[in-house]
Amino acid sequence: MNNLIRAVLLSCALSAPIVAFAQTADHALTRADVRADLVRVEQAGYRPISNDPNYPDDIQAAEAKVAAQQAQSAAAPSVAAKRTDAQSLASLDEHPLYDHH
């Protein structure tokens, strides 16, 4: 029984740093990141004022617009990317894999 208590205490002591580490972000936000995010939200229609009765709703609507714009721009490949893909496929046709045999 005494060994069981030691094992539990030891496992708790060893897992505490892991839990604390798991709560950290991938990278820290810089002031520039926060300002850029604020500019994007303001461009989407959010106007920060001190006595706004619609505070949570308007910021959430602006963030939803920003997220939709980012998803749309990420989903649509650029024309240059399409051209590069087509050029790489064409270059594969010019040089067959077993041409040297």
PyMOL commands that set and color helices and strands:
alter all, ss='L'
color gray80, all
select helices_A, chain A and resi 2-22+31-43+55-75+79-94
alter helices_A, ss='H'
color red, helices_A
deselect
rebuild
show_as cartoon
